[in-house]
Amino acid sequence: MVSRFLRLEDLTTRLAMTIALAMLVVSVSLGFYQVLTRFIFNTPSTWSEVLSRTTMIWCVFMGAAATFRGGYMMAVELIYKLVPRRGLLALEFAVGACCLLVLGVLVVYGVQMTLRVSGQTLSALQVSMSWAYAAIPVGSAFAMLAVMARLAAQALGQEQLGPENSDVTPDGEAQPMGQGDAVFTDEPGGRP
């Protein structure tokens, strides 16, 4: 049952990232188009700025699923370093519960806001404003699935505790620096 849920979540998070990437490409392209029309052709586009902003909103909310899945949103690595190994799972569940609470509020109020603005239109597009606001509950729902899947995988021991790509090891200690880690110094030779 849990493995099916994890596979479903993997598909939904990939879908969310695909949508986020597509929205980013559209937003950047429309921004470029708007600059061209305004400064090169001296006939500014009236619709591209509104659509660019809307696609960027969708990009952010849909991309949130992947960041929650990786544990990046509310990760303070210092806390992970201070908590002993046996307390890391409890810390993950506490952070996950906070995330689910916030995301649940976003879903509930996002749906209410989307319904409230359904009679209004986006300027210059004559499209319902609810299409822009729908990003809030949709993206938050995808993120909730990602948080639940992360917690389930960690509880089963299938994923590490703490943020991905963290220097926190399972026993709560920081890993030593490797060859690829950056060192910033004031000395010309690059020595610390």
C-alpha atoms as an extended CHARMM CRD file, in Angstrom:
* protein
*
       192  EXT
         1         1  MET       CA              0.0000000000        0.0000000000        0.0000000000  PROA      1               0.0000000000
         2         2  VAL       CA              2.7370000000        2.4760000000        0.9540000000  PROA      2               0.0000000000
         3         3  SER       CA              4.7950000000        1.5730000000       -2.1030000000  PROA      3               0.0000000000
         4         4  ARG       CA              1.7930000000        2.3250000000       -4.3350000000  PROA      4               0.0000000000
         5         5  PHE       CA              1.3400000000        5.6630000000       -2.6230000000  PROA      5               0.0000000000
         6         6  LEU       CA              5.0490000000        6.4700000000       -3.0920000000  PROA      6               0.0000000000
         7         7  ARG       CA              4.8290000000        5.5890000000       -6.8000000000  PROA      7               0.0000000000
         8         8  LEU       CA              1.7020000000        7.7450000000       -7.1870000000  PROA      8               0.0000000000
         9         9  GLU       CA              3.4180000000       10.6210000000       -5.4050000000  PROA      9               0.0000000000
        10        10  ASP       CA              6.4870000000       10.2540000000       -7.6180000000  PROA      10              0.0000000000
        11        11  LEU       CA              4.2550000000       10.6150000000      -10.6740000000  PROA      11              0.0000000000
        12        12  THR       CA              2.3990000000       13.6040000000       -9.2560000000  PROA      12              0.0000000000
        13        13  THR       CA              5.6140000000       15.3710000000       -8.2570000000  PROA      13              0.0000000000
        14        14  ARG       CA              7.0770000000       14.7560000000      -11.7160000000  PROA      14              0.0000000000
        15        15  LEU       CA              3.8840000000       16.1250000000      -13.2460000000  PROA      15              0.0000000000
        16        16  ALA       CA              4.0590000000       19.1830000000      -10.9740000000  PROA      16              0.0000000000
        17        17  MET       CA              7.7000000000       19.7870000000      -11.9550000000  PROA      17              0.0000000000
        18        18  THR       CA              6.8830000000       19.4160000000      -15.6420000000  PROA      18              0.0000000000
        19        19  ILE       CA              4.1040000000       21.9760000000      -15.3070000000  PROA      19              0.0000000000
        20        20  ALA       CA              6.4020000000       24.2760000000      -13.3040000000  PROA      20              0.0000000000
        21        21  LEU       CA              9.1330000000       24.0770000000      -15.9430000000  PROA      21              0.0000000000
        22        22  ALA       CA              6.6550000000       24.7100000000      -18.7510000000  PROA      22              0.0000000000
        23        23  MET       CA              5.2570000000       27.7220000000      -16.8950000000  PROA      23              0.0000000000
        24        24  LEU       CA              8.7780000000       29.0580000000      -16.3380000000  PROA      24              0.0000000000
        25        25  VAL       CA              9.5790000000       28.7740000000      -20.0480000000  PROA      25              0.0000000000
        26        26  VAL       CA              6.3220000000       30.5250000000      -20.9700000000  PROA      26              0.0000000000
        27        27  SER       CA              6.8950000000       33.2730000000      -18.3930000000  PROA      27              0.0000000000
        28        28  VAL       CA             10.4500000000       33.9810000000      -19.5320000000  PROA      28              0.0000000000
        29        29  SER       CA              9.4130000000       33.9090000000      -23.1910000000  PROA      29              0.0000000000
        30        30  LEU       CA              6.5640000000       36.3330000000      -22.5410000000  PROA      30              0.0000000000
        31        31  GLY       CA              8.8890000000       38.6180000000      -20.5920000000  PROA      31              0.0000000000
        32        32  PHE       CA             11.2810000000       38.6440000000      -23.5420000000  PROA      32              0.0000000000
        33        33  TYR       CA              8.3830000000       39.3210000000      -25.9100000000  PROA      33              0.0000000000
        34        34  GLN       CA              7.2050000000       42.1840000000      -23.7290000000  PROA      34              0.0000000000
        35        35  VAL       CA             10.6690000000       43.7960000000      -23.7280000000  PROA      35              0.0000000000
        36        36  LEU       CA             10.8390000000       43.4680000000      -27.5170000000  PROA      36              0.0000000000
        37        37  THR       CA              7.4510000000       45.0340000000      -28.0820000000  PROA      37              0.0000000000
        38        38  ARG       CA              8.0380000000       47.8580000000      -25.6310000000  PROA      38              0.0000000000
        39        39  PHE       CA             11.6030000000       48.9110000000      -26.3600000000  PROA      39              0.0000000000
        40        40  ILE       CA             12.3050000000       47.6600000000      -29.8930000000  PROA      40              0.0000000000
        41        41  PHE       CA              8.9530000000       48.0880000000      -31.6580000000  PROA      41              0.0000000000
        42        42  ASN       CA              7.6100000000       50.9160000000      -29.4100000000  PROA      42              0.0000000000
        43        43  THR       CA              4.1950000000       49.2250000000      -29.2470000000  PROA      43              0.0000000000
        44        44  PRO       CA              3.9550000000       47.6400000000      -25.7940000000  PROA      44              0.0000000000
        45        45  SER       CA              1.9900000000       44.4360000000      -25.4760000000  PROA      45              0.0000000000
        46        46  THR       CA             -1.0320000000       44.7620000000      -23.2210000000  PROA      46              0.0000000000
        47        47  TRP       CA             -1.5360000000       41.0800000000      -22.4730000000  PROA      47              0.0000000000
        48        48  SER       CA              1.9540000000       39.5590000000      -22.0680000000  PROA      48              0.0000000000
        49        49  GLU       CA              2.7310000000       41.0290000000      -18.6370000000  PROA      49              0.0000000000
        50        50  VAL       CA             -0.4790000000       39.6730000000      -17.1000000000  PROA      50              0.0000000000
        51        51  LEU       CA              0.0110000000       36.2290000000      -18.6010000000  PROA      51              0.0000000000
        52        52  SER       CA              3.7030000000       36.2020000000      -17.6360000000  PROA      52              0.0000000000
        53        53  ARG       CA              2.8210000000       36.9900000000      -14.0230000000  PROA      53              0.0000000000
        54        54  THR       CA              0.1410000000       34.2950000000      -13.9610000000  PROA      54              0.0000000000
        55        55  THR       CA              2.4650000000       31.6360000000      -15.3640000000  PROA      55              0.0000000000
        56        56  MET       CA              5.1260000000       32.5950000000      -12.8100000000  PROA      56              0.0000000000
        57        57  ILE       CA              2.5940000000       32.1150000000       -9.9990000000  PROA      57              0.0000000000
        58        58  TRP       CA              1.8300000000       28.6420000000      -11.3610000000  PROA      58              0.0000000000
        59        59  CYS       CA              5.5540000000       27.9160000000      -11.6740000000  PROA      59              0.0000000000
        60        60  VAL       CA              6.1940000000       28.7390000000       -8.0140000000  PROA      60              0.0000000000
        61        61  PHE       CA              3.2550000000       26.8040000000       -6.5850000000  PROA      61              0.0000000000
        62        62  MET       CA              3.7920000000       23.7280000000       -8.7610000000  PROA      62              0.0000000000
        63        63  GLY       CA              7.5410000000       23.7170000000       -8.0990000000  PROA      63              0.0000000000
        64        64  ALA       CA              6.8700000000       23.7230000000       -4.3590000000  PROA      64              0.0000000000
        65        65  ALA       CA              6.0110000000       20.0140000000       -4.4710000000  PROA      65              0.0000000000
        66        66  ALA       CA              9.5750000000       19.0670000000       -5.3830000000  PROA      66              0.0000000000
        67        67  THR       CA             11.0790000000       21.3410000000       -2.7640000000  PROA      67              0.0000000000
        68        68  PHE       CA              8.8820000000       19.8680000000       -0.0530000000  PROA      68              0.0000000000
        69        69  ARG       CA              9.7030000000       16.3560000000       -1.2940000000  PROA      69              0.0000000000
        70        70  GLY       CA             13.4110000000       17.0600000000       -0.8750000000  PROA      70              0.0000000000
        71        71  GLY       CA             12.8960000000       18.6170000000        2.5510000000  PROA      71              0.0000000000
        72        72  TYR       CA             14.1880000000       22.0020000000        1.4740000000  PROA      72              0.0000000000
        73        73  MET       CA             11.3530000000       24.2720000000        2.5330000000  PROA      73              0.0000000000
        74        74  MET       CA             11.5950000000       24.3670000000        6.3090000000  PROA      74              0.0000000000
        75        75  ALA       CA             15.0200000000       22.8500000000        6.7980000000  PROA      75              0.0000000000
        76        76  VAL       CA             17.3360000000       24.4450000000        9.3270000000  PROA      76              0.0000000000
        77        77  GLU       CA             20.4130000000       22.2220000000        9.2420000000  PROA      77              0.0000000000
        78        78  LEU       CA             21.6840000000       23.4670000000       12.5870000000  PROA      78              0.0000000000
        79        79  ILE       CA             18.6810000000       21.8800000000       14.2870000000  PROA      79              0.0000000000
        80        80  TYR       CA             19.3660000000       18.5850000000       12.5010000000  PROA      80              0.0000000000
        81        81  LYS       CA             22.9650000000       18.7060000000       13.7360000000  PROA      81              0.0000000000
        82        82  LEU       CA             21.9170000000       19.3360000000       17.3460000000  PROA      82              0.0000000000
        83        83  VAL       CA             19.2650000000       16.6200000000       17.5710000000  PROA      83              0.0000000000
        84        84  PRO       CA             20.5510000000       13.1180000000       18.3690000000  PROA      84              0.0000000000
        85        85  ARG       CA             19.9610000000       10.3840000000       15.8070000000  PROA      85              0.0000000000
        86        86  ARG       CA             17.0390000000        8.8050000000       17.6400000000  PROA      86              0.0000000000
        87        87  GLY       CA             15.2480000000       12.1650000000       17.6390000000  PROA      87              0.0000000000
        88        88  LEU       CA             15.6570000000       12.9160000000       13.9300000000  PROA      88              0.0000000000
        89        89  LEU       CA             12.5420000000       11.0210000000       12.8660000000  PROA      89              0.0000000000
        90        90  ALA       CA             10.4750000000       12.8480000000       15.4950000000  PROA      90              0.0000000000
        91        91  LEU       CA             11.9200000000       16.1410000000       14.2410000000  PROA      91              0.0000000000
        92        92  GLU       CA             11.0090000000       15.1920000000       10.6560000000  PROA      92              0.0000000000
        93        93  PHE       CA              7.4390000000       14.4020000000       11.7390000000  PROA      93              0.0000000000
        94        94  ALA       CA              7.1670000000       17.7080000000       13.6380000000  PROA      94              0.0000000000
        95        95  VAL       CA              8.4180000000       19.6610000000       10.6080000000  PROA      95              0.0000000000
        96        96  GLY       CA              6.1300000000       17.6200000000        8.3390000000  PROA      96              0.0000000000
        97        97  ALA       CA              3.1140000000       18.2990000000       10.5540000000  PROA      97              0.0000000000
        98        98  CYS       CA              3.8260000000       22.0480000000       10.4210000000  PROA      98              0.0000000000
        99        99  CYS       CA              4.1590000000       21.8870000000        6.6410000000  PROA      99              0.0000000000
       100       100  LEU       CA              0.9170000000       19.9330000000        6.2820000000  PROA      100             0.0000000000
       101       101  LEU       CA             -0.8950000000       22.4190000000        8.5080000000  PROA      101             0.0000000000
       102       102  VAL       CA              0.2650000000       25.4060000000        6.4420000000  PROA      102             0.0000000000
       103       103  LEU       CA             -0.4200000000       23.6230000000        3.1490000000  PROA      103             0.0000000000
       104       104  GLY       CA             -3.8740000000       22.5600000000        4.3610000000  PROA      104             0.0000000000
       105       105  VAL       CA             -4.7030000000       26.1820000000        5.1640000000  PROA      105             0.0000000000
       106       106  LEU       CA             -3.4940000000       27.1680000000        1.6890000000  PROA      106             0.0000000000
       107       107  VAL       CA             -5.7170000000       24.5360000000        0.0810000000  PROA      107             0.0000000000
       108       108  VAL       CA             -8.8400000000       25.5470000000        2.0290000000  PROA      108             0.0000000000
       109       109  TYR       CA             -8.4200000000       29.3060000000        1.6630000000  PROA      109             0.0000000000
       110       110  GLY       CA             -7.0330000000       28.9460000000       -1.8640000000  PROA      110             0.0000000000
       111       111  VAL       CA            -10.2220000000       27.2010000000       -2.9740000000  PROA      111             0.0000000000
       112       112  GLN       CA            -12.3030000000       29.9110000000       -1.2880000000  PROA      112             0.0000000000
       113       113  MET       CA            -10.2940000000       32.6800000000       -2.9650000000  PROA      113             0.0000000000
       114       114  THR       CA            -10.4740000000       30.9470000000       -6.3380000000  PROA      114             0.0000000000
       115       115  LEU       CA            -14.2520000000       30.7060000000       -6.0890000000  PROA      115             0.0000000000
       116       116  ARG       CA            -14.5410000000       34.2970000000       -4.8200000000  PROA      116             0.0000000000
       117       117  VAL       CA            -12.7070000000       35.8000000000       -7.8300000000  PROA      117             0.0000000000
       118       118  SER       CA            -14.3190000000       33.5760000000      -10.4650000000  PROA      118             0.0000000000
       119       119  GLY       CA            -16.5070000000       36.4430000000      -11.6800000000  PROA      119             0.0000000000
       120       120  GLN       CA            -13.5420000000       38.7720000000      -12.2420000000  PROA      120             0.0000000000
       121       121  THR       CA            -11.3370000000       38.7690000000      -15.3210000000  PROA      121             0.0000000000
       122       122  LEU       CA             -7.6180000000       39.2620000000      -15.7980000000  PROA      122             0.0000000000
       123       123  SER       CA             -6.9520000000       42.6100000000      -17.4240000000  PROA      123             0.0000000000
       124       124  ALA       CA             -6.2690000000       42.5040000000      -21.1760000000  PROA      124             0.0000000000
       125       125  LEU       CA             -7.0060000000       38.7610000000      -21.3690000000  PROA      125             0.0000000000
       126       126  GLN       CA            -10.7400000000       38.5190000000      -20.6530000000  PROA      126             0.0000000000
       127       127  VAL       CA            -10.0780000000       35.2440000000      -18.8260000000  PROA      127             0.0000000000
       128       128  SER       CA            -11.3880000000       34.4810000000      -15.3510000000  PROA      128             0.0000000000
       129       129  MET       CA             -9.0180000000       35.4970000000      -12.5820000000  PROA      129             0.0000000000
       130       130  SER       CA             -9.7320000000       32.1620000000      -10.9240000000  PROA      130             0.0000000000
       131       131  TRP       CA             -7.2340000000       30.5330000000      -13.3240000000  PROA      131             0.0000000000
       132       132  ALA       CA             -4.4270000000       32.4660000000      -11.6290000000  PROA      132             0.0000000000
       133       133  TYR       CA             -5.7200000000       31.8540000000       -8.0990000000  PROA      133             0.0000000000
       134       134  ALA       CA             -6.2330000000       28.1340000000       -8.7310000000  PROA      134             0.0000000000
       135       135  ALA       CA             -2.4550000000       27.7170000000       -8.5320000000  PROA      135             0.0000000000
       136       136  ILE       CA             -2.6590000000       28.1210000000       -4.7450000000  PROA      136             0.0000000000
       137       137  PRO       CA             -4.8510000000       25.1120000000       -3.8760000000  PROA      137             0.0000000000
       138       138  VAL       CA             -3.5750000000       22.9330000000       -6.7450000000  PROA      138             0.0000000000
       139       139  GLY       CA              0.1030000000       23.4840000000       -5.9580000000  PROA      139             0.0000000000
       140       140  SER       CA             -0.5170000000       23.1150000000       -2.2260000000  PROA      140             0.0000000000
       141       141  ALA       CA             -2.3260000000       19.8040000000       -2.7540000000  PROA      141             0.0000000000
       142       142  PHE       CA              0.6160000000       18.4770000000       -4.8000000000  PROA      142             0.0000000000
       143       143  ALA       CA              2.9650000000       19.6490000000       -2.0380000000  PROA      143             0.0000000000
       144       144  MET       CA              0.8720000000       17.9120000000        0.6460000000  PROA      144             0.0000000000
       145       145  LEU       CA              1.2350000000       14.6190000000       -1.2170000000  PROA      145             0.0000000000
       146       146  ALA       CA              4.9810000000       15.2040000000       -1.3960000000  PROA      146             0.0000000000
       147       147  VAL       CA              5.2710000000       15.8870000000        2.3460000000  PROA      147             0.0000000000
       148       148  MET       CA              3.2680000000       12.7680000000        3.2210000000  PROA      148             0.0000000000
       149       149  ALA       CA              5.3620000000       10.6300000000        0.8720000000  PROA      149             0.0000000000
       150       150  ARG       CA              8.5910000000       11.9960000000        2.3220000000  PROA      150             0.0000000000
       151       151  LEU       CA              7.4620000000       11.1750000000        5.8510000000  PROA      151             0.0000000000
       152       152  ALA       CA              6.3010000000        7.6950000000        4.8380000000  PROA      152             0.0000000000
       153       153  ALA       CA              9.5920000000        6.9220000000        3.0700000000  PROA      153             0.0000000000
       154       154  GLN       CA             11.6030000000        8.1770000000        6.0380000000  PROA      154             0.0000000000
       155       155  ALA       CA              9.5080000000        6.2100000000        8.5310000000  PROA      155             0.0000000000
       156       156  LEU       CA             10.1580000000        3.0470000000        6.5030000000  PROA      156             0.0000000000
       157       157  GLY       CA             13.8830000000        3.8130000000        6.3160000000  PROA      157             0.0000000000
       158       158  GLN       CA             13.8430000000        4.2020000000        2.5260000000  PROA      158             0.0000000000
       159       159  GLU       CA             15.1770000000        7.7740000000        2.6420000000  PROA      159             0.0000000000
       160       160  GLN       CA             17.6670000000        9.6240000000        4.7630000000  PROA      160             0.0000000000
       161       161  LEU       CA             16.5500000000       11.9100000000        7.5380000000  PROA      161             0.0000000000
       162       162  GLY       CA             17.1840000000       15.5970000000        7.1010000000  PROA      162             0.0000000000
       163       163  PRO       CA             17.2980000000       17.6720000000        3.9540000000  PROA      163             0.0000000000
       164       164  GLU       CA             18.6040000000       16.0730000000        0.7530000000  PROA      164             0.0000000000
       165       165  ASN       CA             22.2330000000       16.9020000000       -0.0840000000  PROA      165             0.0000000000
       166       166  SER       CA             22.7680000000       17.8640000000        3.5330000000  PROA      166             0.0000000000
       167       167  ASP       CA             26.0050000000       17.4760000000        5.4090000000  PROA      167             0.0000000000
       168       168  VAL       CA             24.0780000000       15.8980000000        8.2850000000  PROA      168             0.0000000000
       169       169  THR       CA             24.7350000000       12.1680000000        8.5810000000  PROA      169             0.0000000000
       170       170  PRO       CA             22.2190000000        9.6660000000       10.0020000000  PROA      170             0.0000000000
       171       171  ASP       CA             23.9860000000        9.7910000000       13.3670000000  PROA      171             0.0000000000
       172       172  GLY       CA             23.5080000000       13.5610000000       13.5360000000  PROA      172             0.0000000000
       173       173  GLU       CA             27.1540000000       14.4880000000       12.9800000000  PROA      173             0.0000000000
       174       174  ALA       CA             28.4200000000       16.7300000000       10.2190000000  PROA      174             0.0000000000
       175       175  GLN       CA             30.3480000000       15.0290000000        7.4310000000  PROA      175             0.0000000000
       176       176  PRO       CA             33.9610000000       16.0540000000        6.8130000000  PROA      176             0.0000000000
       177       177  MET       CA             34.6200000000       18.2400000000        3.8070000000  PROA      177             0.0000000000
       178       178  GLY       CA             35.3570000000       16.4290000000        0.5670000000  PROA      178             0.0000000000
       179       179  GLN       CA             37.3950000000       17.4440000000       -2.4410000000  PROA      179             0.0000000000
       180       180  GLY       CA             34.4110000000       18.9840000000       -4.2250000000  PROA      180             0.0000000000
       181       181  ASP       CA             33.3560000000       21.1710000000       -1.2870000000  PROA      181             0.0000000000
       182       182  ALA       CA             34.0280000000       24.8800000000       -1.6120000000  PROA      182             0.0000000000
       183       183  VAL       CA             36.3690000000       26.6370000000        0.7830000000  PROA      183             0.0000000000
       184       184  PHE       CA             36.3500000000       30.4200000000        0.9390000000  PROA      184             0.0000000000
       185       185  THR       CA             39.4750000000       32.0720000000        2.2750000000  PROA      185             0.0000000000
       186       186  ASP       CA             41.1630000000       35.4420000000        2.3550000000  PROA      186             0.0000000000
       187       187  GLU       CA             44.5760000000       34.0390000000        1.4390000000  PROA      187             0.0000000000
       188       188  PRO       CA             45.7110000000       34.1140000000       -2.1980000000  PROA      188             0.0000000000
       189       189  GLY       CA             46.6800000000       30.4170000000       -2.2920000000  PROA      189             0.0000000000
       190       190  GLY       CA             43.1850000000       29.2560000000       -1.3350000000  PROA      190             0.0000000000
       191       191  ARG       CA             44.3630000000       27.7710000000        1.9550000000  PROA      191             0.0000000000
       192       192  PRO       CA             42.1250000000       28.1970000000        4.9780000000  PROA      192             0.0000000000
